[in-house]
């Protein structure tokens, strides 16, 4: 009897892992994870998870200069993690990828208590 390779958690077999479309998808996911891996950008995501905020309010929350915060916002926006809207002279940002919030909450539990409780929910 021939051995059949079992699909992984997202339904991929080894034959599909190396296809160009899959490589592009993996790179896109890696880019988003790298973007939120920076402490300032991670804090921005968590702030915007609470509510929409003005760029000036976000800038005031960090000890770095506003130009640096602006660059962090641009990185998150370019990847679709956040989005903005202009209101007069002000730019307001909001979290677009709200699905990150449960993921970040899980990570916080792992860091705090050393365990993920997500398995209990299944």
Protein Blocks (a to p, Z undefined) as FASTA:
>chain_A
ZZdddddfkopafklmmpmklmmmmmmmmmmmmmmmpmklmmmmmmmmmpccdfklmmmm
pmbdfklmmmmmmmmmmnomaccddehjbccdddfblmlmmmmmmmmmmmmnopafklmm
ZZ
